[in-house]
Amino acid sequence: MPIRWYGPADPADPTYRHFNRVVNFVLHAMVFAALNSGLWFIQQMRHPWDHLDLFSELWLAGLMTHLVIVLRLRPSGDADSSAS
């Protein structure tokens, strides 16, 4: 099921902002997975890159930091129940 936003795009709405952060995180994770797996594949095919593991670990740490930020900034459950 694709992710969709139903309703007007209101940047002042906390649920909309959270949805925006989640979509940005998913894009970050997809770029990480695609680029990182491609780099590791190229390394195995051609030549070793000494610092690829450090690069991958630092980027993974950045991705996990992004996840923590998205989870900490999510709106409270009270905002969801009052909108219904």
N, C-alpha and C positions, 0 to 999 in steps of 0.2 A: 504494500500500500504506500503510495507516494506521500510525502509530507506536504501539507497544504495549509495555507492560512485562509480561513473563511471569515470574511468581514472586512471592514475598512482597515487600511494600514495606518494605524495611529501610533506614532513613535512615543507618545506619552503613556500608552497602555503598558503596564508592567508585563503582562502575558506576551504581548507582541515583542517587547524587548528581549524577553527570555527565549522566545522562539527564534529570534534573530541570532542570539548568542549560540543556541544549539545548532542552527544551520551552519554558522561560521565554524564551530568546532568540528562538525561532521566533514566539512570541506577540508579543514586542516588535517584531520585524520586520513582522509582519502589521499591527499597529496603526499602525506608522510608514507603511507603504505605503498603507493605507486612508485614514488621516486626512490625510496629506500630499498624496496625489493629489486627495482631495476639496477641500482648501483651495486647491490650485492651480487646480482646475476652477472653484470659486466665484470666485476672483480673476479668471479670464479672462471669466467671465460677467457679473459685477457691477461691481466696482471694484478698482483696484489696492491692494494692501497693501504698503507700502514695505519692511517688514521680513520678508516671508515667506521670501525667499531666505536671510537670516541665520538665521531660525527653523529652516528645513529643513536648513541646513548644520550647525547646532549639534546638532540631533537626530540627524543622520546620524553626526556625530562620536561622540555618545553610543552609538549603535547599534554602530559599529565598535569602540569601547572594550569594549562588552559582548561582542562576538564574540572579541576578543583574550583577555578574561578567561575565557570558556568554553573556548577552545582551550588556554590555559596551565594551567588546572586539570583538564584531562582526566587520567584515571588512566593509569598507565604500561602498556605492553604486557605486562609481567610479570604484572600482576594478572589480565589476561584469560586468559593461558595457564594459570595455576595454578587457575583456577576450572573449567576444562574437565576 
